Amino acid sequence: MPNRLSSETSPYLLQHADNPVDWHPWGDEALALARDRDRPILLSIGYSACHWCHVMERESFEDAETARLMNEAFVNIKVDREERPDIDSIYMGAVQAMTGHGGWPLTAFLTPEGVPFHGGTYYPPEPRHGMPSFRQVLAAVADAYRTRRSEVARTGDQLTGAITRGTTAPQDTISSEGSRGPRLIEHAVGAAGRGFDLAHGGFGGAPKFPQPVFLDYLLRTGGPESHGVSMALHTLTRMAAGGIRDHAGGGFHRYSVDARWLVPHFEKMLYDNALIAGALVRGHLLGGRHLGPVAEETLDYILEDLTSPDGVFYSARDADSEAEDGTHEEGAFYLWTPAEIRQLLGPGAARLFARVYDVSDAGNFEGRNILHLPHELDPVARQEGMSRAELDAFLTDALATLKDHRATRPEPLRDEKVLTAWNGLAVRALAEAGPALGRDDYTRAAERAAAFLLGTMRQDGTLHRVLTAGRVHVEGFLEDYGALGNACLSLYEATLDPRWLSEASWIAEQTVARFWSPTEGIFYDAAEDAAPLLVRPRDIMDNATPSGNSLAVELLARSAVLAGATEHAAIADSVLARERGALERYPLGVGRLLTVALLRETPRVEVTVVDAAERARPALARAHRYPYPNRTIAGGDPSDSAVAALPAMQGRLDSTGNTFVCVGSTCFEPANSPESLDAVLARAQSVTFGAE
């Protein structure tokens, strides 16, 4: 019989609707029941594409005896972390404080008042590798709550104190007068270099995560030959060659379980692909020309597989899919045998394909093969007596054949939940890639998605976070406002349509009104009028996505320049000053805040195009194809009153047909032809990279 989750719309919650566990969604009803029955709460948090969430469900939540123990001793609550990042943030912090690590599925035990007192992540059905079984944990926690209530209360008080201190941390101070601007860049690049994998790129060992937010920062720290840019380009190149990239279907998997990007955790997330695509585009512009096609392939994957009929973007593809024996297996959809490839391509073509993509009888993953590129392609082409163009054409055709065949396999579950924040990241990636790569279809896709988000997801003057099964719910968090606001600014810079600048300004104003605490000088992740939780969540650290704080500060800093909101610049600068210590101590964890500090503290290239949007497109395309670390693009039709009022247009309203380029306080001669604009933009790049 279905449980209470059957009336929910979250794909993750619906996955558990037929469990014998008496699951409740988070809400007043479940919390009141725990108080009325004086039972502890078992809080289980996960997401639809989470492999180990599926494993724990099969092993424990579908087991009748385990469910009986849960139902008798606890009020059981399921939460989709993607819908409720506020709840996840609080209790993830508690589990990390208890155990020193975190992850999903998150398993937390709370008092009826929501105070955590025990927790962990995945628990096996039987004792294993020093871990107790889930049933043992259930029995021990239930006994502690019944017989050692004072100990439970003491632990809960300690954890609540730790969580509270984490959300209201004291103001950081600047460690030295020389820590601003270039010195901060030098410090962050040096810290990254100490953990850099010289062979395979990336930072640290296995498991290895792409960290595109920090890579984007590194790509802004200098010219093509600088150390930070070199580390980022090498990482992106190795990722593009590895099995973390889906060579047949496009896009990137979540992370690599090894240090060389070979064996991925096979889920595909919208946010990963949006952020990685953005880094690939910047890497392409900085001289990694081989990265441009990978960026297009990644964005094409989003448009092909994760786009709804309304033009907005779905959240994820699962890691698991149905194998030949009918069981669900991680990665089954993406793996190949030599026999399959010979059947599809023929013996001769299969031999060459297997050489290029390391396909063997032994396999590189549980007897089958993950496609990857272990060798440079130029030497392979020479040894095969082919030109590189001929080899590329062969591989393109062969991969298309494999992709068509793969489409006949059972597909991994697609999470068709629409999240405003993740859509904002995708819109921004498409908007910035469109003019940079000459793909007008990307720009149109970004505009369509943004229009839907600002229509459907905005109700009664409030942005909402979630759209599932046609229902908009959960009021937006700081990251939703920040991500969508920045996307609108990027759309304005790509099109010069003043609508997007106006929308970004509205979002910036709402961000300050709802999330900024002027008395404390901080942004919170949940709005001031949100339903109260144990604490009001706040986090400056990036995770797989940029932190809500960093997105908000970036939005205010960018809108201050483009729209002239000086009060927003003051707030952004105050947050950067407050968090300066974190920027110095944890650079890999605050990549987006570092990027904003760079935007505020290094010379900016300002490009102003004085012309109607359609006529301005060639100039916009040229401006987007230069990899300035810190750049703004403004302008538009001077006859439009909204455009005429922009700071960048002052003194230039009678200059239709001209493009103005300035670096810091130095402006070059106006350009009124493609040739003169190219010359000025190139000169601005030379000044920016210190070549002039």
C-alpha positions in Angstrom: 0.0 0.0 0.0 1.4 3.4 -0.9 2.5 5.6 2.0 2.1 9.4 2.5 4.7 10.2 -0.2 2.3 9.0 -2.9 0.7 12.5 -3.0 4.0 14.3 -3.4 5.4 15.5 -6.7 9.1 15.1 -6.1 10.6 12.3 -8.2 12.8 11.3 -5.3 9.9 11.1 -2.8 7.8 9.2 -5.3 10.5 6.6 -5.6 9.8 5.8 -2.0 6.0 6.0 -2.1 5.6 2.2 -2.2 8.1 1.4 0.6 6.6 -0.4 3.7 8.1 2.4 5.7 5.5 4.9 7.0 7.2 7.9 5.4 6.1 11.4 5.9 7.1 14.5 3.9 8.7 17.3 6.0 6.0 19.5 7.5 4.1 20.5 10.5 2.0 17.3 10.5 5.0 15.0 10.9 6.7 17.2 13.5 3.5 17.4 15.5 3.1 13.6 15.3 6.6 13.2 16.8 5.8 15.5 19.6 2.4 13.9 20.3 3.9 10.3 20.4 7.2 11.4 22.0 9.1 9.6 19.3 12.4 10.6 17.7 12.5 11.5 14.1 14.4 9.5 11.5 15.2 12.0 8.8 16.4 10.5 5.5 17.6 13.0 2.9 18.6 12.2 -0.7 17.9 12.9 -4.3 16.6 11.0 -7.3 19.9 10.4 -9.1 21.7 9.2 -6.0 23.1 5.7 -6.5 23.7 4.9 -2.8 20.2 6.2 -2.0 18.8 3.5 -4.3 21.1 0.9 -2.7 19.9 1.8 0.8 16.3 1.7 -0.3 16.6 -1.8 -1.8 18.5 -3.1 1.2 16.6 -1.5 4.0 13.6 0.6 3.2 12.0 -2.1 1.1 12.7 -4.7 3.7 9.6 -5.5 5.8 11.4 -6.2 9.1 13.5 -3.1 8.9 10.4 -1.0 8.0 8.6 -2.5 11.1 11.5 -1.4 13.4 11.4 2.1 11.8 7.6 2.4 12.1 7.5 1.2 15.7 10.2 3.5 17.1 10.4 6.6 14.9 8.4 9.1 12.9 10.1 8.7 9.5 10.6 11.8 7.3 11.9 11.8 3.7 13.3 15.0 2.2 14.5 15.7 -1.4 17.6 17.8 -0.8 17.2 19.5 -4.2 13.8 20.8 -3.3 14.8 21.7 0.3 18.5 22.7 0.4 17.8 24.6 3.7 16.9 21.4 5.6 19.7 19.5 4.0 22.2 22.2 4.9 21.3 22.2 8.6 21.3 18.5 9.1 24.3 17.8 6.9 26.2 20.3 9.0 25.1 18.3 12.1 26.2 14.9 10.7 29.5 16.4 9.6 30.1 17.8 13.1 29.3 14.3 14.5 31.2 12.1 12.1 33.7 14.3 10.2 32.2 13.5 6.8 28.9 13.8 5.0 27.1 12.6 1.9 23.9 11.1 0.6 21.8 9.3 1.7 21.9 11.4 4.8 20.5 9.7 7.9 19.9 11.9 10.9 18.0 11.2 14.1 16.3 14.2 15.7 14.3 14.9 18.8 10.6 15.8 18.2 11.7 19.5 18.3 14.0 18.9 15.3 17.2 18.8 17.3 19.8 16.4 15.9 21.5 13.9 18.3 22.9 11.1 16.0 23.4 10.5 12.4 25.5 9.2 9.5 25.1 8.5 5.8 24.6 5.1 4.2 24.2 2.2 6.6 24.5 -1.4 5.3 21.8 -4.1 6.0 24.5 -6.2 7.8 27.6 -5.2 9.7 30.3 -4.5 7.2 33.8 -3.0 7.2 33.5 -1.9 10.7 30.1 -0.3 10.1 27.1 -1.4 12.2 24.0 -2.6 10.3 21.1 -0.2 9.9 19.0 -2.3 12.2 21.6 -2.1 14.9 21.7 1.6 14.6 17.9 1.8 14.8 17.8 -0.3 17.9 20.7 1.7 19.6 19.2 5.1 18.8 15.7 4.0 20.0 17.1 2.7 23.2 19.2 5.8 23.8 16.1 8.0 23.3 14.1 5.9 25.8 16.7 5.4 28.5 19.3 8.1 28.2 17.3 11.2 27.5 19.6 13.6 29.3 22.5 12.3 27.2 20.5 12.8 24.0 19.6 16.4 25.1 23.2 17.2 25.9 24.4 16.0 22.5 21.6 17.9 20.8 22.5 21.1 22.6 26.1 20.7 21.5 25.2 20.1 17.9 22.8 23.0 17.8 25.5 25.2 19.2 27.9 24.1 16.5 25.4 24.6 13.7 24.4 28.1 15.1 28.1 29.1 15.2 28.5 28.0 11.7 25.7 30.2 10.4 26.7 33.3 12.4 30.5 33.0 12.3 32.4 36.1 13.5 33.6 38.5 10.9 36.9 37.5 9.2 39.6 40.1 9.1 42.1 40.9 6.4 45.3 39.2 7.4 47.5 41.8 5.7 47.3 45.0 3.8 48.8 43.2 0.8 46.1 40.6 0.5 43.9 42.4 -2.0 43.9 42.2 -5.8 46.9 40.5 -7.3 48.2 39.2 -4.0 44.9 37.4 -3.3 45.1 35.8 -6.8 48.7 34.8 -6.2 47.7 33.2 -2.8 44.8 31.3 -4.3 46.8 30.0 -7.3 49.6 28.9 -5.0 47.2 27.0 -2.7 45.7 25.3 -5.7 49.1 24.4 -7.1 50.0 22.5 -3.9 47.2 20.0 -4.4 47.3 19.9 -8.2 47.6 16.6 -9.9 50.4 17.2 -12.5 49.6 14.0 -14.5 45.8 14.0 -14.6 44.7 17.5 -13.6 42.3 18.3 -10.9 43.1 18.7 -7.2 43.8 15.9 -4.8 43.2 12.2 -5.3 40.3 9.8 -5.7 37.4 10.4 -5.8 38.0 13.4 -8.0 35.4 16.1 -8.7 35.5 18.5 -11.6 35.2 21.7 -9.4 34.2 23.9 -12.3 33.5 26.9 -10.1 37.1 27.0 -9.0 38.3 26.2 -12.5 36.4 29.2 -13.8 38.2 31.3 -11.2 41.6 30.0 -12.2 40.8 30.8 -15.9 40.4 34.5 -14.9 43.7 34.8 -13.1 45.9 35.6 -16.0 46.8 35.0 -19.6 47.1 31.7 -21.5 50.6 31.0 -20.1 49.9 31.8 -16.5 50.1 29.1 -13.9 46.4 29.2 -12.8 45.2 29.2 -16.4 47.5 26.3 -17.3 46.3 24.2 -14.3 42.7 24.8 -15.4 43.3 24.0 -19.1 45.2 20.8 -18.3 42.3 19.7 -16.0 39.7 20.4 -18.6 41.7 18.6 -21.3 42.1 15.5 -19.1 38.5 15.6 -18.1 37.5 15.8 -21.8 39.6 12.7 -22.6 38.4 10.7 -19.6 35.4 8.5 -19.0 33.8 11.2 -16.9 32.8 12.6 -20.3 30.0 10.7 -22.2 31.8 10.5 -25.5 28.9 8.9 -27.3 26.0 11.1 -26.0 27.6 14.3 -24.8 27.8 15.8 -21.3 29.7 14.9 -18.2 29.0 12.5 -15.3 29.0 13.6 -11.7 32.6 12.7 -10.7 35.3 10.1 -11.1 35.8 7.4 -8.5 39.5 7.3 -9.5 42.2 10.0 -9.8 42.5 9.8 -13.6 38.9 10.7 -14.6 38.3 7.1 -16.0 35.5 5.6 -14.0 32.6 8.0 -13.3 29.8 8.0 -10.9 27.4 7.8 -13.8 24.6 10.2 -12.8 24.4 13.4 -14.9 23.4 16.6 -13.3 22.2 19.8 -15.0 24.3 22.0 -12.8 27.5 20.1 -13.5 27.0 20.3 -17.3 26.1 24.0 -17.2 29.1 24.9 -15.0 31.6 22.7 -16.9 30.3 24.1 -20.3 31.0 27.6 -19.0 34.5 26.7 -18.0 35.1 24.9 -21.4 34.0 28.0 -23.3 36.4 30.2 -21.3 39.2 27.6 -21.8 38.5 27.6 -25.5 38.9 31.4 -25.7 42.2 31.2 -23.8 43.8 29.0 -26.4 42.4 25.6 -25.6 40.7 25.4 -29.0 40.1 21.6 -28.7 37.8 22.5 -25.8 35.3 24.5 -27.9 33.7 21.4 -29.6 33.5 19.7 -26.1 31.7 22.8 -24.8 29.2 22.6 -27.7 28.7 18.9 -27.2 27.9 19.5 -23.6 25.4 22.3 -24.2 23.9 20.3 -27.0 23.4 17.4 -24.5 21.5 19.8 -22.3 19.3 21.0 -25.1 18.7 17.5 -26.4 18.2 15.4 -23.3 17.4 17.8 -20.4 15.0 20.3 -22.1 11.3 20.3 -21.3 8.6 21.1 -23.9 8.4 24.6 -22.3 12.1 25.2 -22.9 13.2 25.0 -19.3 15.7 22.3 -18.1 15.2 19.1 -16.2 17.5 18.3 -13.3 19.3 15.0 -13.8 19.7 11.5 -15.3 20.1 8.7 -12.9 23.3 6.7 -12.5 21.4 3.4 -12.6 19.6 1.7 -15.4 18.2 -1.7 -16.3 20.8 -4.3 -17.3 20.3 -7.2 -19.6 19.3 -9.5 -16.8 16.5 -7.1 -15.7 18.3 -5.8 -12.6 19.2 -2.2 -12.1 22.9 -1.5 -12.4 25.0 1.6 -12.2 26.3 2.6 -15.6 24.7 -0.1 -17.6 23.4 2.4 -20.2 26.9 3.7 -20.9 29.1 0.5 -21.1 30.2 -1.4 -24.2 31.7 -4.8 -25.1 34.0 -5.4 -28.1 31.4 -7.7 -29.6 28.7 -5.0 -29.6 31.0 -2.6 -31.3 32.1 -5.1 -34.0 28.5 -5.8 -34.7 27.7 -2.1 -35.0 30.8 -0.9 -36.9 32.2 -4.0 -38.6 35.5 -5.6 -37.8 37.9 -3.1 -39.5 36.2 0.0 -38.1 35.8 -1.6 -34.7 39.5 -2.3 -34.5 40.3 1.4 -35.1 37.6 2.6 -32.7 38.7 0.2 -30.0 42.3 1.5 -30.3 41.1 5.1 -30.0 38.7 4.5 -27.1 40.5 1.8 -25.2 37.9 -1.0 -25.8 39.2 -4.4 -24.9 38.0 -7.9 -24.1 39.1 -7.5 -20.5 37.3 -4.2 -20.2 38.1 -1.3 -17.9 35.0 -1.5 -15.7 33.7 -4.8 -14.4 34.4 -6.6 -17.7 33.0 -4.0 -19.9 34.3 -0.7 -21.3 33.9 2.9 -20.5 34.9 5.0 -23.6 37.8 7.3 -23.0 40.8 8.7 -24.9 44.0 7.4 -23.5 46.2 8.6 -26.4 46.6 11.9 -28.3 44.8 11.6 -31.6 47.4 13.1 -33.9 49.9 10.2 -33.5 47.1 7.7 -33.9 46.1 9.3 -37.2 49.7 9.3 -38.5 50.2 5.6 -37.5 46.9 4.7 -39.2 47.9 6.5 -42.4 45.1 9.0 -42.0 44.8 12.8 -41.7 43.5 14.1 -38.5 40.4 15.4 -40.3 39.8 11.9 -41.7 40.1 10.4 -38.2 37.8 12.9 -36.7 35.2 12.3 -39.3 35.4 8.5 -38.7 35.0 8.9 -35.0 32.1 11.3 -35.4 30.2 8.8 -37.6 31.1 5.8 -35.3 30.0 7.6 -32.1 26.7 8.6 -33.8 26.1 4.9 -34.6 26.8 3.9 -31.0 24.5 6.7 -29.8 21.7 5.5 -32.0 22.1 1.9 -30.8 22.3 3.0 -27.1 19.0 4.8 -27.5 17.4 1.3 -27.8 18.6 0.4 -24.3 16.4 1.1 -21.2 17.3 4.7 -20.3 18.3 5.8 -16.8 15.5 7.6 -15.0 15.3 11.3 -15.9 14.4 13.6 -13.0 12.0 16.0 -14.6 11.9 18.4 -11.7 12.7 22.0 -12.7 14.8 24.0 -10.2 15.1 27.7 -10.6 18.8 27.9 -9.4 20.0 25.1 -11.7 18.1 26.6 -14.6 19.7 29.9 -13.9 23.1 28.3 -14.2 22.1 26.7 -17.5 20.7 29.9 -18.9 23.8 31.7 -18.1 26.0 29.1 -19.7 24.0 29.2 -22.9 23.8 33.0 -23.0 27.6 33.4 -22.6 28.4 30.6 -25.1 26.0 31.8 -27.8 28.0 34.8 -29.0 31.4 33.3 -28.0 30.9 30.2 -30.1 28.7 31.7 -32.9 25.7 29.7 -31.8 22.6 31.9 -32.0 20.5 28.9 -31.1 22.1 28.9 -27.6 21.1 32.5 -27.1 17.5 31.8 -28.2 17.3 28.8 -25.9 18.6 30.9 -23.0 16.0 33.6 -23.7 13.1 31.1 -23.9 14.1 29.4 -20.6 14.5 32.7 -18.8 11.2 34.0 -20.0 9.5 30.9 -18.7 11.2 31.1 -15.3 10.3 34.8 -14.9 6.7 34.0 -15.8 5.8 30.6 -14.3 8.3 30.5 -11.4 7.5 34.0 -10.3 4.1 34.2 -8.6 2.7 37.1 -6.5 6.1 38.9 -6.7 8.0 35.9 -5.4 10.4 33.6 -7.2 9.7 29.9 -6.5 12.2 27.1 -6.5 10.5 24.0 -7.8 8.2 23.0 -10.7 7.1 19.3 -10.6 4.1 17.8 -12.3 2.8 21.2 -13.3 2.9 22.5 -9.8 5.1 25.4 -8.6 6.0 25.3 -5.0 8.7 26.0 -2.4 9.6 29.8 -2.2 13.0 30.5 -3.7 16.2 30.5 -1.7 19.2 32.8 -2.0 20.8 30.6 -4.7 17.6 30.7 -6.8 17.6 34.5 -6.9 21.3 34.8 -7.4 21.6 32.3 -10.2 18.6 33.6 -12.1 19.7 37.2 -11.6 23.2 36.5 -13.0 21.7 34.7 -15.9 19.6 37.7 -16.8 22.7 39.9 -16.7 24.5 37.5 -19.0 21.5 37.6 -21.4 21.6 41.3 -21.4 25.3 41.3 -22.3 24.6 38.8 -25.1 21.7 40.6 -26.6 21.6 44.2 -25.3 17.9 43.7 -24.7 17.1 46.0 -21.8 14.4 43.6 -20.6 17.0 41.3 -19.1 18.8 44.1 -17.3 15.5 45.3 -15.8 14.7 41.8 -14.6 18.1 41.4 -13.1 17.7 44.7 -11.3 14.4 43.5 -9.8 15.9 40.3 -8.7 18.8 42.1 -7.1 16.4 44.3 -5.2 14.4 41.3 -4.0 17.6 39.6 -3.0 18.6 42.4 -0.6 15.0 42.8 0.7 14.5 39.1 1.4 17.9 37.7 2.4 20.2 40.5 3.6 20.6 41.3 7.3 21.9 44.9 7.5 22.4 44.6 11.3 24.6 41.5 10.9 26.0 42.3 7.6 25.4 38.9 6.1 23.1 37.1 3.6 21.1 34.2 4.8 20.2 31.3 2.5 16.5 31.3 3.4 14.3 34.4 3.3 13.5 36.3 6.4 9.8 35.3 6.3 10.5 31.6 5.5 9.1 28.9 7.8 11.4 28.7 10.8 13.8 25.8 11.2 16.3 24.8 13.9 18.5 27.7 12.6 18.3 30.1 9.7 20.8 28.5 7.3 23.7 30.3 5.8 26.8 29.0 4.0 29.5 30.8 2.1 31.3 27.7 0.8 30.7 26.4 -2.7 29.6 22.8 -3.0 28.8 21.3 -6.4 27.2 24.6 -7.2 28.3 28.1 -6.2 27.0 29.1 -2.8 23.9 31.3 -2.6 26.0 33.9 -0.9 28.6 34.1 -3.7 25.8 34.2 -6.4 24.1 37.0 -4.5 27.3 39.0 -4.1 28.2 38.5 -7.8 24.7 39.7 -8.8 25.0 42.8 -6.8 28.5 43.6 -8.0 27.6 43.1 -11.7 24.3 44.9 -11.5 26.0 47.8 -9.7 28.3 48.3 -12.7 25.7 47.7 -15.4 22.7 49.4 -13.8 24.4 51.9 -11.6 23.1 50.6 -8.2 25.9 52.0 -6.0 24.2 50.7 -2.9 24.5 47.2 -4.2 28.2 47.7 -4.8 28.6 48.7 -1.1 26.9 45.5 0.1 29.0 43.4 -2.2 32.2 45.0 -1.0 31.2 44.7 2.6 30.6 40.9 2.3 33.9 40.5 0.5 35.7 42.3 3.3 33.9 40.3 5.9 34.8 37.0 4.3 38.4 37.9 3.4 39.8 35.4 5.8 37.9 32.6 4.2 39.1 33.6 0.8 42.7 33.3 2.0 42.3 30.1 4.1 39.9 28.0 1.9 40.4 29.2 -1.7 39.3 26.0 -3.4 36.0 26.1 -1.4 35.1 29.7 -2.3 35.9 29.9 -6.0 32.9 32.1 -6.9 33.6 34.6 -4.1 37.1 34.8 -5.3 35.8 35.5 -8.8 33.7 38.4 -7.4 36.7 39.7 -5.5 38.7 39.7 -8.8 35.8 41.6 -10.5 35.9 44.2 -7.8 39.7 44.6 -7.4 41.2 44.3 -10.8 41.0 46.5 -13.9 37.8 46.0 -15.9 37.4 45.9 -19.6 34.2 47.9 -20.5 32.7 47.4 -23.9 29.8 49.7 -24.8 28.0 49.2 -28.1 25.8 52.2 -29.1 23.4 50.7 -31.6 20.1 48.8 -31.9 20.4 45.2 -30.8 20.2 43.6 -34.2 22.8 45.9 -35.7 25.0 45.4 -32.6 25.2 41.6 -33.0 28.6 41.6 -34.9 30.2 43.8 -32.3 28.7 41.7 -29.4 30.1 38.5 -31.0 33.6 40.0 -31.3 33.5 41.3 -27.7 32.5 37.9 -26.4 35.4 36.1 -28.2 38.1 37.8 -26.1 38.9 36.1 -22.8 39.1 39.2 -20.6 39.1 38.1 -16.9 36.9 41.0 -15.9 34.6 42.4 -18.6 31.2 44.1 -18.9 29.2 44.7 -22.1 26.5 47.3 -22.1 24.7 49.6 -24.5 21.8 49.3 -26.9 19.6 51.6 -28.9 20.1 55.1 -27.6 16.6 56.1 -28.5 15.3 53.7 -25.8 14.9 55.7 -22.6 15.9 52.8 -20.4 19.1 52.3 -22.4 19.8 56.0 -22.5 19.8 56.1 -18.6 22.5 53.5 -18.3 25.9 54.6 -16.8 27.8 53.3 -19.8 25.7 55.4 -22.2 26.4 58.8 -20.6 28.1 61.1 -23.0 27.7 58.6 -25.8 24.0 59.0 -26.9 25.0 60.7 -30.1 27.5 58.0 -31.1 25.2 55.5 -32.9 27.3 52.9 -34.7 30.3 53.2 -32.4 31.7 50.7 -29.9 33.7 52.1 -27.0 36.3 50.0 -25.2 38.0 51.0 -21.9 40.4 49.3 -19.6 40.0 50.7 -16.1 40.1 54.5 -16.5 41.8 54.4 -20.0 39.6 54.4 -23.0 40.6 53.7 -26.6 39.4 55.5 -29.7 35.8 54.6 -30.7 35.5 51.8 -33.2 33.0 52.0 -36.0 34.1 49.1 -38.3 34.8 45.4 -37.7 38.5 45.9 -38.4 38.9 48.9 -36.0 37.0 47.0 -33.3 39.1 43.9 -33.6 42.2 46.1 -33.2 40.9 47.9 -30.2 39.7 44.6 -28.5 43.0 43.0 -29.1 44.8 46.0 -27.7 42.6 45.8 -24.6 43.5 42.2 -24.2 47.2 43.0 -24.4 46.8 45.7 -21.7 44.8 43.2 -19.5 47.4 40.5 -19.8 50.3 42.9 -19.3 51.7 42.6 -22.8 51.4 46.4 -23.4 
